[in-house]
Amino acid sequence: METPTLFELNPLAEKNESDFGRLKIQTCIREMNNERMSRQSQNETQARRYAAIARLRRRRHEADEVDHEYWVRRRNNLRLLD
């Protein structure tokens, strides 16, 4: 007797009594895979959010530095004019 696989295309007629058991096992495996894929996509989404937040903080920091340099140059120029 061959070992049945979970995804046989043509189930044998003599195994009708175990179809319900196989269906339960297949459903359980599909649910576990779905849960794993969902968890994986949530982790990827969270990682993308953290990366986006880090990029925004770097840009804001760089913008603050540029703004600060602008006002330092302007203050120095005003002193030169006085």
Protein Blocks (a to p, Z undefined) as FASTA:
>chain_A
ZZddfkbfbdcfklmmmmmmmmmmmmmmmmmmmmmmmmmmmmmmmmmmmmmmmmmmmmmm
mmmmmmmmmmmmmmmmmmmmZZ
